[in-house]
Amino acid sequence: MPASVAAKEPIGRFWSYTNAGWCLLGRALETVVGLVWEDAMRESLLGPLGFEQTTFATHTIAGLYATGHEVRAGGQVVAERWMPRSLGPAGSTLQSTITDMLRLASAQLDDPAVAVLRTTHADVRIPAWFDAWCLGCARFDWNGGPVWGWDGLISGQRAALRIVPDQQAAVALVTNSTTGRAMHSRLFADLMPDLFGITVPELRLEPSRGADMDLSPFAGVYAWPDRRVLVTAGDDALVIESERGAVEALAVDARTFLVDADDPDNPAVVFGAFDDGGRPRVLYQTL
């Protein structure tokens, strides 16, 4: 949102994923249960569901933790473990396995009360991520689906869980590399048709430099309490500046701009919540 507008008036209620929200939920769990978050999770979720291989960074089970790797132009390097305990409820310290991920999927499939987690709360499509946001998981509008699930992204590691309630089935993938999401895209595209008759749509982001499109409405400052993104409009592209540096973004459609076609995690940024004048009030940028 433009900083000048944000400072003067609220702009309404719009969906945005935030780690702070999960941390607040973790604190609420601590308060209700009367235990610190890790112990509350063990007592309320991990224990009852039989998660024998899931633990936390401060209590690693010997032999089960895989070292993460960053894949760069010069080769692979061991990733520094990023696990601040304050972000534990957002997933930074949880360590699990394929077996327990499938136990989680089974719990979602077996308990009708958990179906509420698949209720759509925001029809916000973000390329390479999801087609809609639900209460705690995402919806993927794949041909023959729909499919629900979530991805885990942390330094040097990627994980993906996909649940197919209509067929009482699930698929999970864990990797110890930053190329894990690219692997997921290729592997699931091969597996889903054979296993479930579901086709994973190919991600096509074809930008058009110099398209007949007024880019000026997208210019402005989009800010969160802990982040600030400056968007400026050129003749045929946007320039997006943040703590990561500056990147050029080319229009794919009226709300999607390609940043890096080769990045499996963050190929594009998406604008939303357009006002009557055609100005977006929200910028979605995955991390």
C-alpha positions as CSV (number, residue, x, y, z in Angstrom):
1,M,0.0,0.0,0.0
2,P,1.2,3.6,-0.5
3,A,2.9,4.7,2.7
4,S,1.0,8.0,2.6
5,V,-2.4,6.2,2.5
6,A,-1.4,3.7,5.2
7,A,-0.4,6.4,7.6
8,K,-3.8,8.1,7.3
9,E,-6.5,5.6,7.0
10,P,-7.1,1.8,7.2
11,I,-7.6,0.1,3.8
12,G,-9.9,-2.7,4.8
13,R,-9.3,-6.3,5.6
14,F,-7.2,-8.4,3.1
15,W,-5.7,-11.8,3.3
16,S,-1.9,-12.1,3.8
17,Y,0.1,-15.0,5.1
18,T,2.2,-14.0,8.1
19,N,4.5,-16.0,10.4
20,A,3.5,-13.6,13.2
21,G,-0.1,-14.9,13.0
22,W,1.1,-18.5,13.6
23,C,3.3,-17.3,16.5
24,L,0.3,-15.6,18.1
25,L,-1.7,-18.8,17.7
26,G,1.2,-20.7,19.4
27,R,1.0,-18.3,22.3
28,A,-2.7,-18.8,22.5
29,L,-2.1,-22.6,22.7
30,E,0.4,-22.1,25.5
31,T,-2.1,-20.0,27.4
32,V,-5.0,-22.5,27.1
33,V,-2.9,-25.6,27.8
34,G,-0.7,-24.1,30.4
35,L,2.5,-25.4,28.8
36,V,5.3,-24.0,26.7
37,W,4.6,-24.4,22.9
38,E,6.7,-27.5,22.3
39,D,5.2,-29.4,25.3
40,A,1.7,-28.2,24.4
41,M,2.2,-29.6,20.9
42,R,3.4,-32.9,22.3
43,E,0.5,-33.2,24.6
44,S,-2.3,-31.9,22.3
45,L,-1.2,-33.1,18.9
46,L,2.0,-35.1,18.4
47,G,1.4,-37.6,21.2
48,P,-2.3,-38.4,20.4
49,L,-1.5,-38.8,16.7
50,G,1.4,-41.1,17.4
51,F,4.1,-38.8,15.9
52,E,7.1,-40.8,17.1
53,Q,9.6,-39.2,14.6
54,T,8.6,-35.5,15.0
55,T,10.5,-33.3,17.3
56,F,12.0,-29.8,17.6
57,A,15.4,-28.3,16.9
58,T,16.2,-28.1,20.6
59,H,15.5,-31.9,21.0
60,T,16.8,-33.5,17.9
61,I,16.3,-37.3,17.5
62,A,19.8,-38.8,16.8
63,G,20.1,-39.9,13.1
64,L,16.9,-38.4,11.8
65,Y,18.0,-34.8,11.0
66,A,19.3,-34.2,7.4
67,T,21.7,-31.3,6.8
68,G,20.2,-28.7,4.5
69,H,22.1,-27.5,1.4
70,E,21.9,-24.3,-0.6
71,V,22.3,-24.9,-4.4
72,R,24.2,-22.0,-6.0
73,A,25.9,-21.3,-9.3
74,G,29.2,-22.5,-7.9
75,G,27.8,-25.7,-6.4
76,Q,26.3,-26.9,-3.2
77,V,27.0,-25.4,0.3
78,V,25.8,-26.5,3.7
79,A,23.0,-24.2,4.8
80,E,23.2,-22.5,8.1
81,R,20.4,-23.9,10.3
82,W,17.8,-21.2,10.7
83,M,15.7,-22.1,13.8
84,P,14.8,-19.1,16.0
85,R,12.7,-20.5,18.8
86,S,10.5,-17.5,18.8
87,L,9.3,-18.5,15.3
88,G,8.7,-22.1,16.4
89,P,4.9,-22.0,15.8
90,A,5.5,-20.8,12.3
91,G,7.5,-24.0,11.6
92,S,11.1,-22.9,12.0
93,T,12.0,-25.5,14.6
94,L,9.7,-28.4,13.8
95,Q,11.5,-31.5,12.4
96,S,9.6,-34.4,10.9
97,T,9.7,-37.3,8.5
98,I,7.8,-38.7,5.6
99,T,6.1,-41.2,7.9
100,D,4.8,-38.5,10.3
101,M,3.8,-36.2,7.5
102,L,1.6,-39.0,6.1
103,R,0.2,-39.6,9.6
104,L,-0.8,-35.9,9.6
105,A,-2.6,-36.4,6.3
106,S,-4.3,-39.5,7.6
107,A,-5.6,-37.5,10.6
108,Q,-7.0,-34.9,8.3
109,L,-8.7,-37.6,6.2
110,D,-10.1,-39.6,9.1
111,D,-11.6,-36.8,11.2
112,P,-14.6,-35.0,9.6
113,A,-14.2,-32.1,12.0
114,V,-10.8,-31.2,10.4
115,A,-12.5,-30.7,7.0
116,V,-13.0,-27.0,8.1
117,L,-9.3,-26.5,7.5
118,R,-10.1,-26.9,3.8
119,T,-12.7,-24.1,3.7
120,T,-11.6,-21.4,1.3
121,H,-10.9,-18.0,3.1
122,A,-9.3,-16.1,0.3
123,D,-9.4,-16.6,-3.5
124,V,-5.9,-15.3,-4.0
125,R,-3.9,-17.2,-6.6
126,I,-0.1,-17.0,-6.3
127,P,1.9,-18.7,-9.1
128,A,4.2,-21.6,-8.0
129,W,2.4,-21.5,-4.6
130,F,-1.4,-22.1,-4.5
131,D,-4.8,-21.3,-6.1
132,A,-6.6,-20.3,-2.9
133,W,-5.9,-20.0,0.8
134,C,-7.9,-22.0,3.3
135,L,-7.9,-22.2,7.1
136,G,-4.4,-23.6,7.7
137,C,-3.8,-25.1,4.3
138,A,-3.9,-24.2,0.6
139,R,-6.1,-25.4,-2.3
140,F,-4.6,-26.5,-5.6
141,D,-7.0,-26.5,-8.5
142,W,-5.5,-29.4,-10.4
143,N,-7.4,-31.2,-13.1
144,G,-9.3,-34.1,-11.5
145,G,-8.9,-32.5,-8.0
146,P,-9.1,-30.4,-6.1
147,V,-6.1,-31.1,-3.9
148,W,-5.1,-29.5,-0.6
149,G,-1.8,-29.2,1.2
150,W,1.1,-27.0,2.1
151,D,4.8,-26.5,1.5
152,G,7.6,-26.0,4.0
153,L,10.5,-23.7,3.0
154,I,13.4,-23.2,5.3
155,S,17.1,-22.7,4.8
156,G,18.5,-25.6,2.8
157,Q,15.3,-27.6,2.9
158,R,12.0,-27.9,1.1
159,A,8.9,-30.1,1.9
160,A,5.5,-30.6,0.3
161,L,2.3,-32.4,1.4
162,R,-0.7,-32.9,-0.9
163,I,-4.0,-34.4,0.3
164,V,-6.7,-35.8,-2.0
165,P,-9.7,-36.3,0.3
166,D,-12.0,-37.6,-2.4
167,Q,-9.6,-40.6,-2.8
168,Q,-8.5,-40.8,0.8
169,A,-5.0,-40.4,-0.3
170,A,-1.9,-38.2,0.2
171,V,1.6,-37.7,-1.2
172,A,4.5,-36.2,0.7
173,L,8.0,-35.1,-0.2
174,V,10.9,-33.9,1.9
175,T,14.3,-32.8,0.6
176,N,17.5,-31.3,2.1
177,S,18.1,-28.9,-0.8
178,T,16.8,-25.6,-2.0
179,T,15.9,-27.2,-5.3
180,G,13.3,-29.3,-3.5
181,R,10.3,-27.4,-4.8
182,A,11.5,-27.8,-8.4
183,M,11.9,-31.5,-7.8
184,H,8.3,-31.5,-6.3
185,S,6.9,-29.8,-9.4
186,R,8.4,-32.4,-11.8
187,L,7.9,-35.5,-9.6
188,F,4.3,-34.7,-8.6
189,A,3.4,-34.0,-12.3
190,D,4.5,-37.5,-13.1
191,L,3.0,-39.2,-10.1
192,M,-0.4,-37.6,-9.7
193,P,-1.9,-38.8,-13.1
194,D,-0.8,-42.4,-12.5
195,L,-1.8,-42.6,-8.8
196,F,-5.0,-40.5,-8.8
197,G,-5.9,-39.5,-12.3
198,I,-5.1,-35.9,-11.4
199,T,-3.1,-33.7,-13.8
200,V,-0.8,-31.0,-12.4
201,P,-1.1,-27.9,-14.6
202,E,2.2,-26.7,-16.1
203,L,3.3,-23.3,-14.7
204,R,3.4,-20.9,-17.7
205,L,4.6,-17.4,-16.9
206,E,5.1,-15.7,-20.2
207,P,5.9,-12.0,-19.8
208,S,5.4,-9.3,-22.5
209,R,7.8,-6.4,-22.4
210,G,6.3,-3.2,-23.6
211,A,2.7,-4.5,-23.4
212,D,-0.1,-2.0,-23.8
213,M,-0.5,-1.6,-20.1
214,D,-0.3,1.4,-17.8
215,L,2.1,0.5,-15.0
216,S,1.8,3.7,-13.0
217,P,-1.0,2.4,-10.7
218,F,1.4,-0.2,-9.3
219,A,4.0,2.3,-8.2
220,G,4.3,3.0,-4.5
221,V,5.4,1.7,-1.1
222,Y,4.0,-1.6,0.2
223,A,4.8,-2.1,3.8
224,W,4.4,-4.5,6.7
225,P,5.6,-3.9,10.2
226,D,8.9,-5.6,9.5
227,R,9.3,-5.1,5.7
228,R,9.2,-2.4,3.1
229,V,9.0,-2.8,-0.6
230,L,9.3,0.1,-3.1
231,V,7.8,-0.3,-6.5
232,T,8.6,2.1,-9.3
233,A,7.1,2.0,-12.8
234,G,9.2,2.2,-16.0
235,D,8.1,2.3,-19.6
236,D,7.8,-1.4,-19.9
237,A,8.6,-3.0,-16.5
238,L,8.3,-2.5,-12.8
239,V,11.4,-2.2,-10.5
240,I,10.8,-3.8,-7.1
241,E,13.3,-2.9,-4.4
242,S,13.4,-4.6,-1.0
243,E,16.0,-5.8,1.5
244,R,16.9,-8.4,-1.1
245,G,17.9,-5.7,-3.6
246,A,16.3,-4.5,-6.8
247,V,14.7,-6.7,-9.5
248,E,12.9,-6.0,-12.7
249,A,9.4,-7.4,-13.0
250,L,7.6,-8.0,-16.4
251,A,3.8,-8.1,-16.7
252,V,2.3,-11.6,-17.2
253,D,-1.3,-10.4,-16.8
254,A,-3.1,-7.6,-15.1
255,R,-1.9,-8.6,-11.6
256,T,1.0,-11.0,-12.0
257,F,4.6,-9.9,-12.8
258,L,7.5,-12.3,-13.6
259,V,10.6,-11.7,-11.5
260,D,12.7,-14.9,-12.2
261,A,11.4,-17.7,-14.3
262,D,14.1,-20.1,-13.1
263,D,13.3,-19.6,-9.4
264,P,11.0,-22.5,-8.3
265,D,10.1,-20.7,-5.0
266,N,9.5,-17.1,-6.0
267,P,9.2,-16.7,-9.8
268,A,6.6,-13.9,-9.6
269,V,4.9,-11.2,-7.5
270,V,1.2,-10.7,-7.4
271,F,-0.8,-7.5,-6.8
272,G,-4.4,-7.6,-5.3
273,A,-7.2,-5.7,-3.7
274,F,-7.5,-3.1,-6.5
275,D,-9.5,0.0,-5.7
276,D,-12.0,1.7,-8.0
277,G,-9.1,3.7,-9.6
278,G,-7.2,0.5,-10.5
279,R,-4.5,0.9,-7.9
280,P,-3.5,-2.3,-6.0
281,R,-3.5,-2.1,-2.2
282,V,-1.7,-5.4,-1.6
283,L,1.5,-6.9,-2.9
284,Y,2.0,-10.7,-2.5
285,Q,5.7,-11.7,-2.5
286,T,6.7,-15.1,-1.2
287,L,9.9,-15.5,0.8
